[in-house]
């Protein structure tokens, strides 16, 4: 039996996972930028 409540919960869960993965990706990018600004390429060669 089709339940709109269940599908809505699934969509919310999907958005939550999407938001989390985007936040993690952005966080990693910011960390990489931060470390590159702290240690410019060439200082640790």
TIVO-2410 file (N, C-alpha, C; in nm, 3 decimals):
# residues 45
REC num residu      c1      c2      c3 atome chaine
REC   1      X   0.084  -0.120   0.000     N      A
REC   1      X   0.000   0.000   0.000    CA      A
REC   1      X   0.088   0.125   0.000     C      A
REC   2      X   0.054   0.222  -0.081     N      A
REC   2      X   0.133   0.344  -0.095    CA      A
REC   2      X   0.103   0.439   0.020     C      A
REC   3      X   0.207   0.483   0.086     N      A
REC   3      X   0.190   0.572   0.200    CA      A
REC   3      X   0.264   0.703   0.175     C      A
REC   4      X   0.193   0.814   0.160     N      A
REC   4      X   0.259   0.943   0.136    CA      A
REC   4      X   0.349   0.985   0.251     C      A
REC   5      X   0.312   0.945   0.372     N      A
REC   5      X   0.392   0.979   0.489    CA      A
REC   5      X   0.531   0.917   0.479     C      A
REC   6      X   0.535   0.790   0.436     N      A
REC   6      X   0.662   0.719   0.425    CA      A
REC   6      X   0.749   0.783   0.317     C      A
REC   7      X   0.689   0.817   0.205     N      A
REC   7      X   0.768   0.874   0.095    CA      A
REC   7      X   0.821   1.011   0.135     C      A
REC   8      X   0.742   1.086   0.211     N      A
REC   8      X   0.788   1.217   0.254    CA      A
REC   8      X   0.908   1.202   0.348     C      A
REC   9      X   0.902   1.102   0.436     N      A
REC   9      X   1.014   1.078   0.526    CA      A
REC   9      X   1.138   1.038   0.448     C      A
REC  10      X   1.120   0.958   0.342     N      A
REC  10      X   1.233   0.915   0.260    CA      A
REC  10      X   1.295   1.035   0.190     C      A
REC  11      X   1.211   1.126   0.141     N      A
REC  11      X   1.262   1.246   0.074    CA      A
REC  11      X   1.338   1.333   0.173     C      A
REC  12      X   1.285   1.347   0.293     N      A
REC  12      X   1.354   1.427   0.395    CA      A
REC  12      X   1.489   1.365   0.430     C      A
REC  13      X   1.492   1.232   0.440     N      A
REC  13      X   1.617   1.163   0.470    CA      A
REC  13      X   1.718   1.185   0.358     C      A
REC  14      X   1.669   1.180   0.234     N      A
REC  14      X   1.756   1.200   0.118    CA      A
REC  14      X   1.816   1.340   0.122     C      A
REC  15      X   1.733   1.440   0.151     N      A
REC  15      X   1.781   1.578   0.158    CA      A
REC  15      X   1.884   1.592   0.271     C      A
REC  16      X   1.859   1.524   0.382     N      A
REC  16      X   1.951   1.531   0.496    CA      A
REC  16      X   2.087   1.475   0.457     C      A
REC  17      X   2.087   1.360   0.388     N      A
REC  17      X   2.213   1.297   0.344    CA      A
REC  17      X   2.283   1.388   0.244     C      A
REC  18      X   2.206   1.446   0.152     N      A
REC  18      X   2.263   1.535   0.051    CA      A
REC  18      X   2.328   1.656   0.117     C      A
REC  19      X   2.254   1.714   0.212     N      A
REC  19      X   2.304   1.833   0.282    CA      A
REC  19      X   2.432   1.798   0.358     C      A
REC  20      X   2.433   1.681   0.423     N      A
REC  20      X   2.549   1.640   0.501    CA      A
REC  20      X   2.671   1.620   0.411     C      A
REC  21      X   2.650   1.553   0.296     N      A
REC  21      X   2.763   1.527   0.207    CA      A
REC  21      X   2.816   1.657   0.147     C      A
REC  22      X   2.725   1.750   0.116     N      A
REC  22      X   2.769   1.880   0.062    CA      A
REC  22      X   2.846   1.956   0.168     C      A
REC  23      X   2.797   1.954   0.292     N      A
REC  23      X   2.865   2.024   0.401    CA      A
REC  23      X   3.004   1.965   0.424     C      A
REC  24      X   3.014   1.832   0.415     N      A
REC  24      X   3.143   1.767   0.436    CA      A
REC  24      X   3.240   1.804   0.324     C      A
REC  25      X   3.189   1.806   0.200     N      A
REC  25      X   3.273   1.840   0.085    CA      A
REC  25      X   3.323   1.983   0.096     C      A
REC  26      X   3.231   2.074   0.133     N      A
REC  26      X   3.268   2.215   0.149    CA      A
REC  26      X   3.369   2.230   0.262     C      A
REC  27      X   3.347   2.157   0.370     N      A
REC  27      X   3.439   2.164   0.483    CA      A
REC  27      X   3.579   2.117   0.445     C      A
REC  28      X   3.587   2.008   0.368     N      A
REC  28      X   3.716   1.957   0.323    CA      A
REC  28      X   3.784   2.058   0.232     C      A
REC  29      X   3.707   2.120   0.142     N      A
REC  29      X   3.763   2.220   0.051    CA      A
REC  29      X   3.818   2.339   0.129     C      A
REC  30      X   3.742   2.384   0.230     N      A
REC  30      X   3.786   2.498   0.311    CA      A
REC  30      X   3.914   2.461   0.387     C      A
REC  31      X   3.919   2.338   0.440     N      A
REC  31      X   4.038   2.294   0.512    CA      A
REC  31      X   4.159   2.291   0.420     C      A
REC  32      X   4.140   2.243   0.296     N      A
REC  32      X   4.251   2.237   0.200    CA      A
REC  32      X   4.299   2.378   0.166     C      A
REC  33      X   4.203   2.469   0.144     N      A
REC  33      X   4.240   2.608   0.114    CA      A
REC  33      X   4.317   2.668   0.232     C      A
REC  34      X   4.270   2.639   0.353     N      A
REC  34      X   4.331   2.693   0.474    CA      A
REC  34      X   4.475   2.643   0.489     C      A
REC  35      X   4.493   2.511   0.469     N      A
REC  35      X   4.627   2.455   0.484    CA      A
REC  35      X   4.719   2.506   0.374     C      A
REC  36      X   4.665   2.528   0.253     N      A
REC  36      X   4.746   2.580   0.143    CA      A
REC  36      X   4.788   2.724   0.170     C      A
REC  37      X   4.700   2.801   0.235     N      A
REC  37      X   4.736   2.940   0.266    CA      A
REC  37      X   4.837   2.944   0.380     C      A
REC  38      X   4.828   2.846   0.471     N      A
REC  38      X   4.924   2.840   0.582    CA      A
REC  38      X   5.059   2.792   0.531     C      A
REC  39      X   5.057   2.686   0.451     N      A
REC  39      X   5.179   2.628   0.397    CA      A
REC  39      X   5.172   2.634   0.245     C      A
REC  40      X   5.221   2.742   0.185     N      A
REC  40      X   5.217   2.750   0.039    CA      A
REC  40      X   5.301   2.640  -0.023     C      A
REC  41      X   5.259   2.586  -0.137     N      A
REC  41      X   5.337   2.480  -0.202    CA      A
REC  41      X   5.479   2.528  -0.229     C      A
REC  42      X   5.576   2.450  -0.188     N      A
REC  42      X   5.715   2.487  -0.209    CA      A
REC  42      X   5.789   2.505  -0.078     C      A
REC  43      X   5.716   2.526   0.032     N      A
REC  43      X   5.782   2.548   0.160    CA      A
REC  43      X   5.824   2.415   0.222     C      A
REC  44      X   5.753   2.308   0.188     N      A
REC  44      X   5.785   2.178   0.247    CA      A
REC  44      X   5.835   2.081   0.140     C      A
REC  45      X   5.931   2.126   0.062     N      A
REC  45      X   5.988   2.037  -0.040    CA      A
REC  45      X   6.131   2.001  -0.003     C      A
***
